[in-house]
Structures are given as structure tokens and as C-alpha cells.
């Protein structure tokens, strides 16, 4: 077998993993690996996930050949993971147009609530919640449209996540894009790994926050931000 034929028989997931390892790049569940996915490979990855999901269903003793409800389940699940709920791993960040702060805005701005959907990386159960973002700009801050905050949040949350880490990732991204004097993010979410399994408690929510710059140093600014967020729960 020549090297070309051997390469054609290699699963696309193995090719992507080999590139990541060669570059010494991390590929944890909540990492973006778009730079290592070549054009056309997502379609091949979808096919590969479908085949492996068929094996999972078979091991669960589900007769997908005779059960009309599950005969296409492996394909549906593969499309859900690759093209929807984990899409933030495989595609580059959304294009964000940034504008200079021509009017020298320097007052607190709050965006939210932004509805976000993710999956916990422990059980791959849904995590659904809301995010509020507070920005204190300065004359050098890049201004982005309100909808762009939602697009960035969707991109970060579109991976298996742990809520505490997800909020930090989003804060790092917005800080990099806008360079404000202060940045605050609060996230409240319901974790279906608690409501669907385990203690089966659908009423519990997790709330966490990240404070950067002026929000960390100025308790009055922090209180103002928190007071302007609608009461959670």
C-alpha cells in the first residue's frame, strides 16, 4: 500500500489530532481547534461520529434496524454535535467589526440578558442560562455592536464547558477585542446534569461572575453593575 492509500484510510479525527500534537496544542473539550481542521473535513468528521454513534446505540442494545424511531438517530446526533452544540470547537470566531470610540464614551454599558446554551463536559448534558456583560469603555476602547456580544458568547458556549471556565474564556475574548477599562460578566444557568440525573433538582441554578479592571478595583462601580441586573432566580 502506498502512503497516499494509507492516508486515505486514516480517520479524519486521527489526522486532526496528529496536527494538534505536532503543534503541541491543547485540545480539551472547551478548546477551539478550527486552525487544525482543513476544508471539507467537518463533513468527514460528521460521518465518522455517525458511525461511532451507531456503535454506542448497538452497545445500548437498541435495534436501530427495526426501530423506526432510532434508525436515523446516529446521524441526527452526529449533526447535532458537529454542526450545532459543539460547533464552537470547529469553526473560527465570528467576524467582529470594531469601531474606534470616536465619542470618547466612558460610562457603564450593560448588555443582557443573553441566552446561552452549552453542554457540561462531565456528562454532555445541556447547560442553559443567561449572561449579563458590563463594559466600562475608555477613549481607546474598540466599540462593537450589541449583537456581536451575543455572537461571541454563542461561539464560546458552543463547546462542552464548565461554567466557571466558560465565563473566563468569554471575558478573555471580550477583553482582547475591546480593551475596556473595566469588564464584568455574570452568568446564571440551569445544569441538566442535576435535573435530568443525579439529585434530579431542576430548581437549582449556578451563578458566577468575572470582574476585570475597574470592576475589580472600584466597589461602587461593581455595586452599580450588579444593581442594574434584574434579580436572578
TIMAR-111598 format. One record per residue (C-alpha): residue number from 1; residue in three letters; x, y, z. Coordinates in Angstrom, 2 decimals. Example, Ala and Ser with C-alpha at 12.3 -4.5 7.8 and 13.67 -1.06 7.14 Angstrom:
2
[node 1; "ALA"; [12.30; -4.50; 7.80]]
[node 2; "SER"; [13.67; -1.06; 7.14]]
# end
This chain:
233
[node 1; "UNK"; [0.00; 0.00; 0.00]]
[node 2; "UNK"; [1.45; 3.37; -0.95]]
[node 3; "UNK"; [1.44; 6.31; 1.50]]
[node 4; "UNK"; [-1.44; 8.03; -0.30]]
[node 5; "UNK"; [-3.71; 4.99; 0.07]]
[node 6; "UNK"; [-2.70; 4.64; 3.71]]
[node 7; "UNK"; [-3.53; 8.29; 4.36]]
[node 8; "UNK"; [-6.94; 7.90; 2.71]]
[node 9; "UNK"; [-7.76; 5.12; 5.15]]
[node 10; "UNK"; [-6.89; 7.20; 8.20]]
[node 11; "UNK"; [-9.92; 8.55; 10.11]]
[node 12; "UNK"; [-10.16; 12.32; 9.87]]
[node 13; "UNK"; [-10.21; 12.62; 13.68]]
[node 14; "UNK"; [-6.78; 10.97; 13.76]]
[node 15; "UNK"; [-5.42; 13.42; 11.17]]
[node 16; "UNK"; [-6.69; 16.41; 13.13]]
[node 17; "UNK"; [-5.33; 15.02; 16.39]]
[node 18; "UNK"; [-1.91; 14.41; 14.82]]
[node 19; "UNK"; [-1.74; 18.04; 13.68]]
[node 20; "UNK"; [-2.61; 19.24; 17.16]]
[node 21; "UNK"; [0.00; 17.00; 18.77]]
[node 22; "UNK"; [2.65; 18.07; 16.25]]
[node 23; "UNK"; [1.93; 21.72; 17.07]]
[node 24; "UNK"; [1.84; 20.92; 20.81]]
[node 25; "UNK"; [-1.62; 22.47; 21.04]]
[node 26; "UNK"; [-4.14; 21.53; 23.70]]
[node 27; "UNK"; [-7.45; 20.08; 22.53]]
[node 28; "UNK"; [-9.55; 19.90; 25.67]]
[node 29; "UNK"; [-13.33; 19.79; 25.36]]
[node 30; "UNK"; [-13.68; 23.59; 25.60]]
[node 31; "UNK"; [-10.80; 24.44; 23.23]]
[node 32; "UNK"; [-11.29; 25.77; 19.72]]
[node 33; "UNK"; [-9.37; 23.69; 17.15]]
[node 34; "UNK"; [-10.55; 25.38; 13.95]]
[node 35; "UNK"; [-6.99; 26.17; 12.84]]
[node 36; "UNK"; [-6.28; 22.44; 12.57]]
[node 37; "UNK"; [-9.40; 21.44; 10.62]]
[node 38; "UNK"; [-8.92; 21.60; 6.85]]
[node 39; "UNK"; [-11.68; 22.46; 4.33]]
[node 40; "UNK"; [-14.08; 19.57; 3.83]]
[node 41; "UNK"; [-13.01; 17.71; 6.96]]
[node 42; "UNK"; [-16.01; 18.65; 9.08]]
[node 43; "UNK"; [-18.24; 16.67; 6.72]]
[node 44; "UNK"; [-15.92; 13.68; 7.09]]
[node 45; "UNK"; [-15.86; 14.12; 10.85]]
[node 46; "UNK"; [-19.66; 14.11; 10.89]]
[node 47; "UNK"; [-19.66; 10.78; 9.02]]
[node 48; "UNK"; [-17.11; 9.35; 11.46]]
[node 49; "UNK"; [-19.13; 10.44; 14.51]]
[node 50; "UNK"; [-22.24; 8.91; 12.96]]
[node 51; "UNK"; [-20.55; 5.53; 12.59]]
[node 52; "UNK"; [-19.30; 5.59; 16.17]]
[node 53; "UNK"; [-22.72; 6.63; 17.46]]
[node 54; "UNK"; [-24.16; 3.56; 15.74]]
[node 55; "UNK"; [-21.75; 1.53; 17.86]]
[node 56; "UNK"; [-22.93; 3.29; 21.02]]
[node 57; "UNK"; [-26.57; 2.57; 20.21]]
[node 58; "UNK"; [-25.70; -1.04; 19.43]]
[node 59; "UNK"; [-23.93; -1.38; 22.78]]
[node 60; "UNK"; [-27.04; 0.02; 24.46]]
[node 61; "UNK"; [-28.93; -2.89; 22.82]]
[node 62; "UNK"; [-31.15; -0.63; 20.69]]
[node 63; "UNK"; [-32.35; -2.26; 17.48]]
[node 64; "UNK"; [-31.87; 0.67; 15.11]]
[node 65; "UNK"; [-32.50; -1.55; 12.09]]
[node 66; "UNK"; [-36.09; -2.33; 13.10]]
[node 67; "UNK"; [-36.93; 0.62; 15.34]]
[node 68; "UNK"; [-38.21; 3.43; 13.11]]
[node 69; "UNK"; [-37.68; 5.93; 15.94]]
[node 70; "UNK"; [-33.92; 5.35; 16.10]]
[node 71; "UNK"; [-32.91; 4.28; 12.60]]
[node 72; "UNK"; [-31.59; 7.81; 11.91]]
[node 73; "UNK"; [-30.61; 8.71; 15.46]]
[node 74; "UNK"; [-26.87; 8.24; 14.94]]
[node 75; "UNK"; [-26.91; 10.72; 12.06]]
[node 76; "UNK"; [-29.05; 13.20; 13.97]]
[node 77; "UNK"; [-26.75; 13.06; 16.99]]
[node 78; "UNK"; [-23.65; 13.46; 14.83]]
[node 79; "UNK"; [-25.13; 16.53; 13.12]]
[node 80; "UNK"; [-26.17; 17.94; 16.49]]
[node 81; "UNK"; [-22.68; 17.61; 17.95]]
[node 82; "UNK"; [-20.60; 18.71; 14.96]]
[node 83; "UNK"; [-22.86; 21.35; 13.39]]
[node 84; "UNK"; [-24.73; 22.72; 16.41]]
[node 85; "UNK"; [-23.96; 22.27; 20.09]]
[node 86; "UNK"; [-20.18; 21.76; 19.71]]
[node 87; "UNK"; [-19.75; 23.96; 16.64]]
[node 88; "UNK"; [-17.70; 26.44; 18.65]]
[node 89; "UNK"; [-14.85; 23.91; 18.72]]
[node 90; "UNK"; [-14.56; 23.53; 14.97]]
[node 91; "UNK"; [-15.15; 26.97; 13.43]]
[node 92; "UNK"; [-13.23; 30.21; 13.80]]
[node 93; "UNK"; [-14.51; 33.09; 15.88]]
[node 94; "UNK"; [-17.27; 35.11; 14.23]]
[node 95; "UNK"; [-16.11; 38.17; 12.33]]
[node 96; "UNK"; [-16.48; 41.22; 14.56]]
[node 97; "UNK"; [-16.32; 44.73; 13.16]]
[node 98; "UNK"; [-14.67; 47.06; 15.67]]
[node 99; "UNK"; [-15.01; 50.84; 15.64]]
[node 100; "UNK"; [-12.93; 53.47; 17.43]]
[node 101; "UNK"; [-14.55; 55.19; 20.40]]
[node 102; "UNK"; [-15.00; 58.44; 18.48]]
[node 103; "UNK"; [-17.31; 60.00; 21.08]]
[node 104; "UNK"; [-14.98; 59.07; 23.97]]
[node 105; "UNK"; [-17.73; 57.15; 25.76]]
[node 106; "UNK"; [-16.75; 56.38; 29.34]]
[node 107; "UNK"; [-20.00; 55.41; 31.08]]
[node 108; "UNK"; [-21.09; 51.96; 32.17]]
[node 109; "UNK"; [-22.77; 49.91; 29.45]]
[node 110; "UNK"; [-24.63; 46.66; 30.19]]
[node 111; "UNK"; [-25.61; 44.05; 27.59]]
[node 112; "UNK"; [-28.05; 41.30; 28.51]]
[node 113; "UNK"; [-29.62; 39.07; 29.25]]
[node 114; "UNK"; [-28.04; 36.99; 26.50]]
[node 115; "UNK"; [-29.47; 33.48; 26.39]]
[node 116; "UNK"; [-26.71; 30.89; 26.09]]
[node 117; "UNK"; [-26.75; 27.15; 25.53]]
[node 118; "UNK"; [-23.91; 24.76; 26.18]]
[node 119; "UNK"; [-23.25; 21.26; 27.48]]
[node 120; "UNK"; [-21.42; 20.25; 30.63]]
[node 121; "UNK"; [-18.21; 18.45; 29.79]]
[node 122; "UNK"; [-18.79; 15.88; 32.56]]
[node 123; "UNK"; [-21.99; 14.30; 31.22]]
[node 124; "UNK"; [-22.66; 16.22; 27.97]]
[node 125; "UNK"; [-25.98; 17.33; 29.42]]
[node 126; "UNK"; [-27.44; 20.72; 28.46]]
[node 127; "UNK"; [-26.46; 23.90; 30.31]]
[node 128; "UNK"; [-28.92; 26.70; 29.55]]
[node 129; "UNK"; [-28.79; 30.14; 31.06]]
[node 130; "UNK"; [-28.30; 33.87; 30.69]]
[node 131; "UNK"; [-25.32; 36.20; 30.65]]
[node 132; "UNK"; [-25.01; 39.88; 31.50]]
[node 133; "UNK"; [-21.96; 41.80; 30.32]]
[node 134; "UNK"; [-20.84; 45.13; 31.79]]
[node 135; "UNK"; [-18.30; 47.26; 29.94]]
[node 136; "UNK"; [-16.63; 50.47; 31.10]]
[node 137; "UNK"; [-15.03; 51.90; 27.96]]
[node 138; "UNK"; [-12.26; 54.44; 27.61]]
[node 139; "UNK"; [-11.24; 56.64; 24.70]]
[node 140; "UNK"; [-9.08; 53.85; 23.29]]
[node 141; "UNK"; [-11.72; 51.11; 23.63]]
[node 142; "UNK"; [-12.93; 49.40; 20.46]]
[node 143; "UNK"; [-16.70; 49.62; 20.14]]
[node 144; "UNK"; [-18.60; 46.59; 18.84]]
[node 145; "UNK"; [-22.30; 46.17; 18.09]]
[node 146; "UNK"; [-24.59; 44.77; 20.77]]
[node 147; "UNK"; [-25.43; 41.67; 18.74]]
[node 148; "UNK"; [-21.73; 40.87; 18.48]]
[node 149; "UNK"; [-21.55; 40.18; 22.21]]
[node 150; "UNK"; [-24.20; 37.51; 21.71]]
[node 151; "UNK"; [-22.28; 36.02; 18.78]]
[node 152; "UNK"; [-19.08; 35.81; 20.83]]
[node 153; "UNK"; [-20.97; 34.23; 23.73]]
[node 154; "UNK"; [-22.56; 31.67; 21.42]]
[node 155; "UNK"; [-19.15; 30.76; 19.97]]
[node 156; "UNK"; [-17.56; 30.24; 23.40]]
[node 157; "UNK"; [-20.54; 28.33; 24.78]]
[node 158; "UNK"; [-20.78; 26.10; 21.71]]
[node 159; "UNK"; [-18.40; 23.56; 23.26]]
[node 160; "UNK"; [-18.54; 21.16; 26.19]]
[node 161; "UNK"; [-17.97; 23.57; 29.06]]
[node 162; "UNK"; [-17.63; 24.00; 32.79]]
[node 163; "UNK"; [-19.48; 27.20; 33.66]]
[node 164; "UNK"; [-16.67; 28.73; 35.69]]
[node 165; "UNK"; [-14.22; 28.24; 32.81]]
[node 166; "UNK"; [-16.67; 29.38; 30.14]]
[node 167; "UNK"; [-17.16; 32.78; 31.76]]
[node 168; "UNK"; [-13.40; 33.30; 31.99]]
[node 169; "UNK"; [-12.97; 32.35; 28.32]]
[node 170; "UNK"; [-15.65; 34.83; 27.30]]
[node 171; "UNK"; [-14.12; 37.56; 29.44]]
[node 172; "UNK"; [-10.68; 36.97; 27.90]]
[node 173; "UNK"; [-12.16; 37.18; 24.40]]
[node 174; "UNK"; [-14.12; 40.40; 25.00]]
[node 175; "UNK"; [-11.15; 41.96; 26.80]]
[node 176; "UNK"; [-8.95; 41.19; 23.80]]
[node 177; "UNK"; [-11.48; 42.53; 21.30]]
[node 178; "UNK"; [-12.44; 45.77; 23.08]]
[node 179; "UNK"; [-9.69; 46.70; 25.59]]
[node 180; "UNK"; [-12.03; 48.43; 28.08]]
[node 181; "UNK"; [-11.11; 49.97; 31.43]]
[node 182; "UNK"; [-13.41; 47.50; 33.11]]
[node 183; "UNK"; [-15.26; 44.31; 32.21]]
[node 184; "UNK"; [-17.80; 42.35; 34.22]]
[node 185; "UNK"; [-19.68; 39.18; 33.33]]
[node 186; "UNK"; [-22.36; 37.40; 35.33]]
[node 187; "UNK"; [-23.79; 34.07; 34.23]]
[node 188; "UNK"; [-26.79; 32.22; 35.67]]
[node 189; "UNK"; [-27.55; 28.76; 34.32]]
[node 190; "UNK"; [-29.51; 25.59; 34.88]]
[node 191; "UNK"; [-27.47; 22.40; 34.61]]
[node 192; "UNK"; [-29.41; 19.42; 33.33]]
[node 193; "UNK"; [-26.81; 17.07; 34.79]]
[node 194; "UNK"; [-28.51; 17.96; 38.11]]
[node 195; "UNK"; [-32.08; 17.98; 36.87]]
[node 196; "UNK"; [-32.03; 15.05; 34.46]]
[node 197; "UNK"; [-29.85; 12.70; 36.54]]
[node 198; "UNK"; [-28.16; 12.66; 39.93]]
[node 199; "UNK"; [-30.19; 14.57; 42.51]]
[node 200; "UNK"; [-32.85; 15.43; 39.87]]
[node 201; "UNK"; [-33.19; 19.00; 41.09]]
[node 202; "UNK"; [-34.38; 21.33; 38.32]]
[node 203; "UNK"; [-34.74; 24.37; 40.61]]
[node 204; "UNK"; [-31.06; 24.81; 41.44]]
[node 205; "UNK"; [-29.05; 27.27; 39.39]]
[node 206; "UNK"; [-25.41; 28.24; 39.32]]
[node 207; "UNK"; [-24.41; 31.91; 39.30]]
[node 208; "UNK"; [-20.84; 33.05; 38.85]]
[node 209; "UNK"; [-19.03; 36.17; 37.77]]
[node 210; "UNK"; [-15.78; 37.56; 36.43]]
[node 211; "UNK"; [-14.65; 41.10; 37.24]]
[node 212; "UNK"; [-11.79; 42.79; 35.44]]
[node 213; "UNK"; [-10.10; 46.18; 35.71]]
[node 214; "UNK"; [-12.28; 48.94; 37.19]]
[node 215; "UNK"; [-14.97; 46.48; 38.28]]
[node 216; "UNK"; [-12.39; 44.67; 40.39]]
[node 217; "UNK"; [-10.88; 47.82; 41.88]]
[node 218; "UNK"; [-13.96; 50.02; 42.35]]
[node 219; "UNK"; [-16.63; 48.57; 44.67]]
[node 220; "UNK"; [-19.08; 51.36; 43.77]]
[node 221; "UNK"; [-18.89; 50.51; 40.07]]
[node 222; "UNK"; [-19.30; 46.84; 40.88]]
[node 223; "UNK"; [-22.37; 47.58; 43.01]]
[node 224; "UNK"; [-23.84; 49.76; 40.26]]
[node 225; "UNK"; [-23.45; 46.96; 37.72]]
[node 226; "UNK"; [-24.93; 44.31; 39.98]]
[node 227; "UNK"; [-27.83; 46.57; 41.00]]
[node 228; "UNK"; [-28.80; 47.16; 37.37]]
[node 229; "UNK"; [-29.02; 43.44; 36.57]]
[node 230; "UNK"; [-32.58; 42.12; 37.04]]
[node 231; "UNK"; [-32.91; 39.99; 40.14]]
[node 232; "UNK"; [-31.92; 36.44; 39.27]]
[node 233; "UNK"; [-33.72; 33.27; 40.18]]
# end
